[in-house]
Amino acid sequence: MNSTVSRDLAVFLENSPTCFHAVDNMKKALLDEHFTQLEENKKWTLQPGGRYFVTRNDSSLIAFSIPETEMKGMRIIASHSDSPTFKIKENPELEADGKYIRLNVEGYGGMLCAPWFDRPLSVAGRIVIKDSASGQFISRLINIDRDLVLIPNLAIHMNREANSGYKYNAQKDMLPLYGTLSAKGTFMDLIAKSAGVTADEILGHDLFLYNRQKASIWGASEEFISCGRLDDLQCAYASLRGFLAGKRQEYMAVHCVLDNEEVGSGTKQGAASTFLYDTLTRIHDCLGYTREDYLIHLADSLMISADNAHAVHPNHTDKSDPANRPTLNGGIVIKFNANQKYCTDAMSAAMFRDICRSADVPVQTFTNRSDMAGGSTLGNISNTQVALNTVDIGLPQLAMHSPYETAGAEDTGYLIRAAEEFFC
């Protein structure tokens, strides 16, 4: 089963070069399962037993299933759709030495820079046009599905200290080569052609670089999977699989995927936004529940904040906590932090462990070394809008924030099983 899961995950990752594509692929999966798409700017009509989803900004999605009988509370899994990369700036072309055309980019999120060099890259994202008939603004997905650009390293002969450590300058070192001078003025035409429009019809764009290297399932027993965007599309994929497989009878089941976690979540579609709060309260209003009913349901709910976790690195074992040391294929990781970078506490950890025990899924724990600051995730940020018992979990991985990350081939299946049990 897990080899099948890994292959399916690989297809999902390869077909999701940006957050917009990931959400679009999840939309298609939900529509195939007869979920109804709702729009935030239109009236909602909801029924017990109904299944629905809504998106915001084309990059965040909330799917939910309403029980046939009285709602006991809510079961929510929240993950994120974005990954560290480089965003194409406005006026994207830069000439170099009268011979080359580069693309003008800026970093999105805290990426590892070195792995971006000397590998084929391309551009994907969305453009926005105005429909002449309706006057509405329309998003169109873009994926230049070929090797298009590359960021060349500076030769060792010109930087003898390159292997002794190097501080990358985003404006100088990280600009991708697009073509010779003959390519000048063609980039936006290329983008427009892929969307079936003209360049002057494009009124806005959110375009990003992505790594073209295909996913690989490897190792002595094919126990590892490597691909771009495992953080956090591995969790988003597993959450969706478990959500669709679950019975979803006792609680309102919610599959929530939010954007912009890698840059702080402070956007209209991020965890700090009102998207989850707006959706949950609107559902309650449409079903005839009172404000007090919503608060009661919230108190009887659990949210799993699912964002990948650091595994012990085989070459840097000293970077991990002495006692809490997740390994690839060792199971789902529960994340703890005394300063609340993660929102797991004794109650939410106990609730999640009980779910994993019922699903026969192994569990590991992660804390940072006490002398090393760690990252945060969307759980505690989301709790500022929707406060409920929340556990921070993830799947163990190596090379987090590289354009080619590595995880365990078994662990995706573990989260699918736990999510299916969770969405009872």
N, C-alpha and C positions, 0 to 999 in steps of 0.2 A: 504493500500500500504506500509506504513512504517514498519509494522510487517514483510512483505515479504522482504523488503529491508534489515532489520536488520538480518533476517535469512540468506539471501544471503551473506551479509557482514561477518557474523559469519563463514560461510563455507569458504569464501575466506581467512579470517584470519587464520583459523585452517589449511588450506592447504598451508599456506605461512609462515613456521617457520623461514625462513631466506630470505634475500634480493634476493637470487638466485631463490628460489621457487616463490616468489612474481612476479618476472619478467617472469619466465617460465609460470605462470598462466595467466599473461597478454598477453603473446605471443599466447597462445592457444586461448584466447578469440578473439584476432585480426585475427588469421588464420580462426577461425570459421566465421568471418565476411568478409572473402575473401580479407584481406590485404596481400600484398606481402612482404616477408622478404627480406631485403637488407643486404649485407655484406660490411663492411668498406674496406676490402681488395680486392674488386671486382668492376668492372665498374657498374655504375648505368644507367639504361634507364628509364626515368620518362615521364609520359604523363599527360596532363590536365585531370582532373577527376579521376586520379589514387589515390590509397590508399596504403600506404607503412609503414614499420617500420624497425628500425635498433637497435641493441643492442651493448653495449660495456661492456666487462668484465663479461658478463652474469648477471650483477647486475644493469645496467642502460638501459633504453629503451626510444626511441623517436619514436612515431607513428605520421604520418601526412597524411592529405588528401588535395589534390590539387584541387582548383576550376576548373570547366569546362571552365569558362570565365576568363577574365583578373583579376588577383589577386589585391584586394584592400589593402592588408596588411596581418598581421598574428595575430592569436589569440592563445595564448599559456597558458596552465596550467602546472605548474611545481610542483612536489611533491618529496618526497624521499622514498627510498625503505628500508633503514636500521633503526634499533632500538637498543637502548642500551642493551648489553648482555655480555656474557663472551666468549672469543675465546679460542679454544683449542690450546695450544702451540705445537711446535715441541717436540719430545720425551715426549709424553703426560702422561706417567704413573709415579706416585710417590709412593714409598712404605712408609708405616707408621707403626713403632713399630714391624716390622716383621710379621704383621697380616692383614693389609689392603692395598688396592690399591686405590689411589686417582687419579684424573685427574689434570694435571697442566694447569691452565687457567690464563688468564689476562683480565682485564676489557676492554670492548669496549664501549666508550661513557660514559656519566655521568649518571649512573643508580642509583636508590634507591636500596641500598644493602639489607636492612632488609627483604623485601618481597621475596627474593630469597631463604630464609631458609625454611627447613622442608616442601618442596613441591616436588612432582615428576617432574623430569626434563628429557630431553633427548638431543640427539645430532643430528644436521642436518647441511647441507652445501653442499660443492662440493669437489670432488677429481679431479685430473688431471692425465691422463695416456697418453702414447704414442701409437698410433695405429701402429701395426707392418706392416700392408699392405701399408698404405699411408705415414707413418712417421710423421703424424700430431699429435699435442697435443690435446686431447679431454677432455672436462669437463663432469663429470657425477654427477647428483644430488644425495645427500645422505639424508635419513631421517630414523633414527632408531625409528620406529613408535611403541614404547612401553616405559613404565616407566623404565629408565635405570640408572639414577644417582640421588643423593640428597645431598644437603648441610645441614648437621645436625647442629643445634644450640648447643652451650655450655649450659649445664643445669644451672639453676638459682643458684643451690647450689655451683657451681664452679665459678660463677661470680655474686656476690650479687648486683653489681651495674648495672647489665644489663638494668634494667628499668629506670635508671637515666641518660641514654645516653651512647653510646658506639661508639668508633672510629674503624671501621672495617679495618683490615689489609688484603689487597687483596691476599697476598702470604700465609697467615696463616689461616684466617677465612673463605675464600670464595672458598676453594678447594672442589669440589664435590667428594663424596664417590662412587667409581665404583664397588668394590667387595672385597671379602676376598683375601688372598694371592694367592689362587688358580686361580684368574683372571689375575695374572701377565703375561704380554706378549700377551694378547688376544685382546686389544682394537683395534689396527689397523687391526687385522684379522677380527674382527666384522665389521669394516667399509668396508673392502674389500669385505667381503661376501655379504653385502647389495648392493654392486655395481656389483657383479658378476665377480670380478677379484681377484687376489691374492695380498697380502700385498706388495710384492716386485715390483708389477706393479705400485703402487701409487708413483708418482713422486712429487706431491704437494697436499696440502689440505688447504681449508678454512672451518673450522668446528666450530660450535657455540653451546652453550647451549640454550635450549628454554623451556619455561614453558608448561607442558603437560595439564594444566587445560583447559577444554573446555570453549568456550564462553558461557556467561549467559545473557539472557534477563530477567530483574527482576524489582522489584519495585511494589508499590501498583497497578499501572495500566500498568505494564511492560514498563515503560517509560525510563529505563536505559539499556545500554548494556555494559558488561565488558568482556575484553579479553586482551591477550597480543598483542602488536604491533599496537594498535590503532593509536599511533603516529609513522609513518604517513601513514600507509596503509589504514586508513579510508578515508583520502583525495585522495590517489592514486586510490582506488576503485571507489569512487564517481566521480572523474575526468574521469576515463575510461568509466563509465556508461554514463555520460553526453556527452562525446566525441562521443561514438557510436550512441547515440540517436539523436545528433544534425544534422541539415541539411548540415552544412559544405559547403555552396554554395558561400558565398561572400568573405570570408577570407580563407587563408590557415590555417587549424586547426591543432594544435600541442598538443599532449599528451606527456608530458615529465616527466620521473621518473628517478631521479638521486640518486646515492649511496653516502655513507660516509658523509652525512650531520651531523651526530652525532659526528663526529671526525674532523670537520672543513672543509670538502668538498675539501681539497687540494690533490686530486688524479686524475688520468687520466679519471675516470668515475664520478667525483664529479662536483658540481656546479662551482668550480673554474677552471675546465678543459675547453678544447676547444670543448667538445663533442657537445654541442648545437650550438656553432658558426660554427663548421665544417659541421654539418648537414644542417643548414639553408643556408650557402653559397654554399654548394654543390648542394642543391636543385635548387637554383637560377642559378648556372652554367649549370646544366643539362637541365633546361628549357629555356636556351638561354637569360637569363636576364643579364644585366651588373652590375658592382659593384655599380654604381649610383642607378640602379633600386633597388638593395638590401637595400641601405641606405634609399631610399624613402619609401619602404615597412616597414622598421624598424620604421621609424618615424610615420607611420600610424598604428602601432601595439600596442597591450596591452598584458602583461603577468600577470597572476595570480599566485603568489607564495603561494601555499597551504600547510600549515603546522599547525598542531593542536595548539589550544590556551588554556590558563588557564582559567577555570571557577572559579567563587567565591566558595571557599571551605566552606561547611556548618559549620565546626568546627573552621575555621580560617578566618572569614570574614574580619578581620582587615588586612590581607595580600594583599588585593586588593585595587586598586585605589578607592577613595571615590565616583567617578562619573561614571567611565567606568568599569562596573561589569558584565561580561558575565555569563549567566546561561545555564545549560544543557537544551536542547530543545528550547532555545530562538532564534535560528537562527545562520547564519554564522557570524563569528567575523572578523571585519576589525582591523588590528593591527597597532598601531602608536608608534613611538619613536622619540623624538627630536634629539637624537644622531645617528639616521639612523641605529640602529640595525634592524629596519624594514624599508623598502623603500617606504612605502605608503606616498604619498603627496596629496595635495588638488585635483590635476587633476586626479590621478589614483583612489582615493577614490570616486570622483564624477562619474567616468566612471563605477566603479563597482557597486555603489549604483543604478545607472540607470539600469544596467543589472538586478539586484535583484528586482527592482521595476517592470520591465517588466515581470519577472518570478513569481511575487507575492511571494517572499521569504523574510522573516524577516532578518534584519541585526542588529548586536550588535557591540560595539567597545571595544577594549582593549588597555590600557596603563599600564605600571608598576606604582606602587607607586613611587613618585618622590625621595624617599629616599632608593629605592631598585633597585639594578641592575638586569636586565633581560637577557634572552638569545637572540640569533639571529637565523637567518634561511637562506635559500638558495637564497632568492630573491636578496639581495644586493650583495651577492657573485657572483651570475650569471650575474648581471649587469656589472661586470668588464670585461666580455667577450662579452656579447650581451646587449648593452645599449638601453633600451626602457622603455616606461611608464610601471611601475610595481606596483601592489598592493599586500601587504602581508595580507593573510587571513588565517583562520583556523576554525576548528570545536571545540567547547568548551569541555573540558574534565577535569577530576580529576585524581590525582595520576600519572601525567606525568612522564615517565621514570621508572615506576614500571613494573614488568613483568606481572601485571594484572591491566590494566587501565580501567577507566570508562568514558562513554560518554552518550549523549542523544540519544534515539532511533529515535527521529524525525529528528535530524540534518543531518544525512547522506542523507536523501531524499531531504532536502533543497539544499545541494550542488549539487546533481545530477540535480535538476531542473535548478539551476543557470548555471551550466556547459552546459546543453543542450541549454539554451537561448544564452549563450556566443558563442557557436560554431554554429552560424547561417549560 
